């Protein structure tokens, strides 16, 4: 039942029925609607500003995760780039220069201009695009690392080849001669002890008591070990590879065997006086590509510069050979 309202009229001194005009009712309704709308907008704005919807919460969490992943990947990429630059520098400036190999051209890695373009591209990207781009860069860096690894494999082969070459080059004296008192005759034309005329002496003679150990001057394989009728008596020939070969003559006793692999400094026989010889000594020759060369230049492992200079003077003396 609708309530009826009354008011006291002071002019008529009696209660009269309260009737609200339609215009006033419409204004009241409009005011209520307007206030409701304003209140709703204010509440919506406050809720939109300070209260996240479930979707917004998810997007915000994803954005935070992307930022965290970006920071991690950016730091990792920076470290990898620094490591890659250092490796490339070592590869070109150190390792390949040591082994006299050509450096890897810059085009095989990453040029500076391309790096700058990548930086500009990254700065214009959103988080998702940036993560994808960084992933691609990491994949590219992995390819560069694989390329560099192949280069290091090549360098490893160079190291092995270089080490094998160094081990195969004669580098010590065939007998112990620290005081340089055992040089009897050098390389070149010398007076023959038997025929007393000048003949080519294709090696060096080291005097020593019979039984003194004779050492292989480089790594190699014994290609001949036995008595030689050409005048060297008991001799040993070692093939070192890399076009080098050494000969040791006039042994008292041979220790090495044909086909035996020997190391530098390994005893292969003992000083003697066999064959065409005027006294116990070791006749030593170095052959390069089948041609006898002066052994004086192959003693660099066990001589100081001063000793080498003295040895040069001793070997240059025009005296009589011992074989």
Secondary structure by P-SEA (a helix, b strand, c coil): cbbbbbbbcccccbbbbbbbcaaaaaaaaaaaaaaaaaaaaaaaaaaaaccccaaaaaaaaaaaaaaaaaaaaaaaaaaaaaaaaaaaaaaccccccccccccccccccccaaaaaaaaaaaaaccaaaaaaaaaaaaaaaaaaaaaaaaaaaaaaaaaaaaaaaaaaccccccccccccccccccccbbbbccccccccccbbbbbbccccbbbcccccccccccccccccccbbbbbccccbbbbbccccccccccccccccccccbbbbbcccccccccbbbbbcccccccccccccccccaaaaaaaaaaaaccccccc
